């Protein structure tokens, strides 16, 4: 065994390096796949609960959410606290009692994420979160919902491609048994302290998607603002459009190819060096035999 290890030590080390390299390069893809499965399961559970809930109960929850938004708007306009008797934030739209109020779909960048109550780090690492200071996303005048998501995590895509959205694109908010459609009408970059300006605008029905930017640096915030439109206006949204290529997956694929080629070149050089070394040893052996007979 020791002889085998000594003889093939270099090849074993190269193989270990090769496998580690593949693991490092493949980790984001595998992790994102697993996280996507978890997100899909959460969304499926949400849909199943909605489908099995009586329509009267769904309407009651929508009414409670609308009243919550009205109270929040009045509070922001008057500067006074939300009146007593208003539903608790954590209870609004919490049909599954797991913190999910609905889910977000952005077809052009292939995003489908649960929307949780709150913006704690534990939430934003796996899904999108709703800002408690904003309207809950049930639509209607005098509403402005703010939904946040991380960008640049190695374990999940989340809002990685949010910067690819352009004015005129669409995204969907699925709340209970309703699907609300929003058209992107404004995109801008601000400093984190400017997020406080995301207040409710009278007469408007808007949603702002928020993530960090620049990618991996996160000193500013990217705001993608959407204005409510009727689904008939866009003919089932963008499903007829080609989905944009995920640059992260392209980079990973290129990385794997380059790593593989590098390992092949190293192994080839190693084999050539080994062959030359053996030839040198054979030459010395023959030279020793010749010298022996010449004496």
N, C-alpha and C positions, 0 to 999 in steps of 0.2 A: 504493500500500500504506500509506504513512504517513498519507495522507488518510483511508483506511478505518479505521486504528487510532485516529486522533484522533477520528473521528466516533463510533466504537463503543467507545471506551476504557472507559467506565463499565460497559457491558454485559459486556465481556470480563472485567473485574475481578470483577464479580458472579458470572459463570459459574465463574471459577476458584475463588472463595470457596465457591460452592455445591458444586463437585466435591470440593474439599478437605474440606468438612464431611461430605459423604456418605462419603468414604473413611475419615475419622476415626470416624464413627459405625458404619460397617459393619465396621471392622477386627476387633473382637472376634468377630463372627459368622463372618467368613471364616476367621480364624485358628483358631477353635474347630473349624470344619468340617474344615480341613486336619489339625489335630491328631487329631480323631476318626478320620479316615481312616487315619492312621499307627497309632493304637491298634488299630483294627479289623484292620489288616493283621498286626500283631504277634500278636493273639489268634488270627487265622485260621492263621497259621504254627504257632502253638503247638498248636492243635487237630489240624492235619494231621500234625504230628510224633507226637502222642500216638496218633492213629489208626493210624499206620504202625509203631508200636512194638509188639513182642511182649508179650503179657500177662505173661509171666514176668519180663521186664525191668521192666515197670511195677510189679509186686509187689515186686521187689527194691528199687526206688527208694522205695516206700512204707515198706517195712521199715526201710531206712536212715534215713528221715525220723523214723519212730517211735522208733528207738533214739537218734537225735540229741535228740529231745524228752525222752526219759527221762533221758539224761545231763545235759541242761540243768536239768531239775527237781531232780535229785539234787545238782547243783552249787549251785543256789540254796538248797536246804534245808541243806546242810552248810557252805556258805561256802567250799568248796574249788573249785579250777579244774576245768573239764571234763576228765575222764580222757583220757589219751593213747589213741589208737586210735579216738576218736570222729571221724566224718566231718567234713571241713572244711565250714564254713557255706556257702561259695560253691559247693560241689559238690552240696549237698543239693537235690533236686528241679530241678536245672538241666538239664533234658532237652534243651533246644535250644542249650545253651552260650552263651546270650545274656543270662543273668541273670534271665529270667522264670521264676518258680516256679508261676504259675497266673494266674487273673484273677478280679476281683471284679465282681459284678452286684448293683445295687440297683434293682430294677424301678420302685419308686414315684417315684424321681427320675431315672429314665432314665440310669443310670450303668453303664458297662461299661469297666473299666480293667484293663490288665495289672498284675500285682504283681511288682515287681522285688526282688531281693536288695539290701538296704541302703536308706539314706535320704539319699543324697547329693543336693545341690541339682539336679544335672543330671538325676536320676531324677524328683524331685518336681515338676519343671517340665512334665513330659510324661505322667506316669503316677502310680501309687501305689507306695509303697515299704514293705518289711517291715523292722521293727526287728530287728537281729541279736541284741539282748538278749532277745528273746521267742521263744516256740515257733514252729516253722514250721507253717503252717496245714493240717495233715492231720487234725485232730480227735483225739479220744481223751481219756481222763481225764488230769488233771494237765497241761493245756495252756492257754496263754494267748498267742495271737498278737496282735501290735500292728501295724496297718497305717496308714500315714500318707499324707496327700495335701494338696496346697496348695489354697488358696481365695482368690479375688479376683484371679487372674492375668488380664490382658487377652487372653492368647493361648489359654487353654483353660479349660473349665468345671471339670473335675476334681471336687473336693469342694465346689464353690460352694453346692450346695443341701443339704448334709449336715444343716444345722440344721432342715430341713423334716421329718426323720424323727421319728417318735413311738414311744412304747412300744407294742409289739405289731406294729410293722412287721418286715419280714424282709429279709435280704440273703443272697446266695449266694457261696460260695467254690468255684471250680472248680479242682481240683488233679488233674493227670493225667486219669484217666477217672472221677473221682469228683466229685459235686456235694454240698457240705455246706451245710446251711441253718441260719441263725442268726436268732433272734428278739430284737429290741431289748428289753432289760429295764431299762436304766438309761441316762440321759443327764445329763451334768453338765459344768460349766465349771470348770477349774482353772488355776492358774498353771503356767508351763512347768516350773518346778523340781519340781512334783508328779508329773510323768510317771514319775519314778523309782519311784513307788508301784505302777506297773503290773506287779506280779509275778504269778507263777503261783500259783494257788489250788488246793490239794490237792483232788482229786476233781471238779474243774470242767473243762468244755470250753467256753472262751469266746474271743471275738475282740473287740478294741476298735478302732474306727475313730477316728482322731485328725486334727484339722485346726485351723487358727488361727481365732480369734474375738476381738473383733467383726470383722465383715466390713470388710476394708481397713485395720484398725487393728492387729490381730494381737498384742495384748498378753497374751491368754490362750489356752487350748487347749480345744476342744470335744471331749469324749469320748463316743462312742456305743458302748455295750457290748451285745454280742449273745451269747445263750446258745444252744448247739446244740439243735436240735429235729429230729425226723424229718420228712421231707418229706410223709409221709402225714398228719401232724397238721394240715397247713395246706392240703391239697388243691392242690398245685402252686403254693403261695405266693400271691402277690398279682397274678398275671397277669390275674385277673378284675376287679381294681380299676382305676379310672381313674388314669392317670398324672398326677401333679401338674404344673401349669403352671410352666415355667421363667420366673421373674421377670426374669431377665437378658434373655431374648429379647423379653419384653413391653416392657421399658424401651428396648431398642434400636429396636423397631418404633415406639414412641411418639416417640422422639428423631428418627427419620427423618421421620416425619409432621410434627412441629413444625418441623424444619429446613426442609423443603420449603415449608410454609406461610409461614415467615418470608421465604424467598427470593422467593416469589410476591408477597408484600406489598411488599417492597423494590423489585422490578422494576416493580410497578404504580405505586408512588409515583414512581419514576424516570421512567417514561414520561409521567406527568402533569406532572412538573416540566419535562421536555423539551418537551412540547406547549405549556406556558405560556411557556417561554422562546422557542420559535419564534414564538409569537403576538406576543410582545413585540418580537421582531426585525422581524416583518412590519409591526407598527404603526409602528416607528421608520422603516422603509424608506418606507412610504406617507407618513408625516409629512414626511420629507425631500423627497419628490417634490412634495408639496403646497406646501411652503415655497419650493421652487424656482420653481414657476409663479406664486406670489404676488408674487415679487420683480420 
